[in-house]
Amino acid sequence: MSYKVAVFASGNGTNAERLFEYFENHDSIKVVLLLSNNPKAKALERAERWKVPTMTFNKDELLNTSKVIRALKSYDIDWIALAGFLWMVPPSIVLHYTNRVVNLHPSLLPKYGGKGMYGKYVHEAVLKSGDNESGITIHLAKEEYDQGRIIFQATCKIEPDETVDSLTSKIHQLEYESFPTVLEDQILRKDVAR
């Protein structure tokens, strides 16, 4: 059995690139499409370097047309990976791919989730809170921001002199290490709950 994955990304695309690299020579999983809401996203350049087809769309096209779902169907997409995608995926897509849309979030959900909670905004909130740890959550996406069954979490310690930049670096490291293998396990239906 072979599975085709589409990656949604809005920005730099380092997690998308880790997926391209990890699955490049995989026996049964291939990343075959990168979609972005940002025509200037560095993720698009990364995809081109890996020879992964790309598509961009605006909010109206995502919410009020069938452009995105048609593209997913035309590539026979089986799974969607949200790798730094900043918009809510509409119910029409989430429901079409029930339990097959996997999101990566840079905090230990349910803490620091929801609209506007991404990237440095999450890390600023974590540091302001005085928490002694942070981490990442990989979960199945639902129709609300950062909801859905958690399939994996990994933590890192927050040092007394932690900055947004140093915490960002720690979180990226956890993401790069975990997202490809957890996605793979989820697709191949191995036990990934931790």
N, C-alpha and C positions, 0 to 999 in steps of 0.2 A: 504494500500500500504506500502510495506517495501523497504527501500533503503539501499544499501550496499556501504560503504565508504572504500577507500584505502587511507592510509596516506603515503606520501613520506617524509623522514627526512634524514639528513646527519650527525647530531651531537648528542647533549646531549638528545634531545627528550622530553624536558619538555612540550612543546606544544602538542606533540603527546600524551603524557600521560594524559594531561588534556582532550583531545578528548576521549581517552579510558574510562576515569572515567565518563565523562559527558554522554556518550552514552551507558554505560554499561547496564543499565536497561531501555533504551528508547523504547517507544512503536513501533516506525516505522523506526528508524535509527540505524544501527549497523556498527561499525568499524570492518572489517573482515580481513584486511591485512595491514602490514607495509612493505614498500619497502625502501631500502637504497642503496646508492652508496658506503657506507663506512662500510666494514665488522667489523670495530672496534667501530662503533657508539654505544653510550650508549642507543640510542633509541631502538636498537634491544633487549637489556636486559630489558628495560622497557616493551616492547611489550610481551616478554616471561612471565614476571611477571603477565601481564593481560591476558595471554593465547590468545594473538593475533598472528596468524601465520605471519612469516617474510620471506622476500626474499631479497637477495643482488644481485647486478649486477655491471658490470664495464661499462666504457664509450662505448666500442665497442658493448657490448650486448644491451645497451640502444639505441644507434644510428643506428647500422647496423644489428641487428637481431630482430626477433619478440618475444624474450624471455619475455620482460616486458608486451607487449600488450596481449600476450597469457595468462600470469598469471592473468592480470586484467580480461580478459574474462572468465577464468576458475573459478574465484570467483564471477562472475556475478556482477562486480563492476558497480555501477551507478554514483558515484561521487568520485572525487579525491581531497584530501586536501594536500596542500604543506605546511608543517610545518617545516620550516628551511631546505628546500631542496636546495642545492647550485648549482645544474646544471640546464641548460635549459631543459625543457621538450620538446622532439622533436615534430614537427608538426603532425606526424602520431598519437600521443596520444592526443594532444590538439584538433585536428580536430575530432577524434573519440568521444571525450567527450566535444564537443563544448558547452561552457557556463556551464560546470559542473566540471571545474578544478578551485579550489579556492585557492588563494595564500595569505599568510600572510607576510607583509613586515614591517620592523621596522623603517619606517619613514613616513612622510606625503608626499606621492607621489603627483605630479611628482618630487618633490625634493628628491635628494639622492637615486635615483634608477639606475638600469642598472648593467652591468657586474662588478663584484668585489665589489658591494655595498651590504654588508651583515654584520650582527653582529657589532663588535666593529668598523669596518671601517665606517659604517654609523654614529655611534655615535661620532667618532672622527671628521668626516666631519661636522656634525651638530654643535658641540662645536666650531670648528675652524671658522665657518661661523658667529658666533655671534647671531644666531637666538634666539628668546626668548621663543620658544616652539618647541616641537617635538611631536612624536606620532606614531601611527601605521596606516597602510592601509591594508584593506582586499579587494581584487579585483579578478575578473575573469581573469584567465591567458590566454594569447595569445601566438603567436609564437615568440615574442620578450620579453626580460627581462622586468619585471615590467610594462608591458602595460596591457591594458584591462580595462573594465568598473569597476570603483571603486564602491563598494557596502557599504563600511563603513570606517569611520576614527574616531579615538579618539585621543585627544591631552593631553599633559602634559606640565607644565611650566618648563622652564630651569632656575634654580637658578644661581646667580652670582658665587657661588663656586661649581657649578656642575662639576662632574668628569665623565669619561667614565663609571666607575663602578656604580656610583649612577644613571646615566641616563639609563644604561642597566637595572638596577633593576626596575626603573619606567616603562620602555617599556615592560619588562616581565610581570609586573602586569597588564598593559593594555591588553596584548595579552591573558593572562590566563583568564581575565574577559570576553573578547569579542569574541575570536575566536570560541569557541564552540557554543555560542548562535547565532552568525551571520551565521555560517555555517548551523546550524539547520534551521534558518529562510529562508536562501537561498534555501535549499533543499525542505522545505515545502512551498516555494514560498510565504512567508509573505513579506510585504514591509520592506526591510532593508535599503533602501537608507536613509542617514542622511544628 
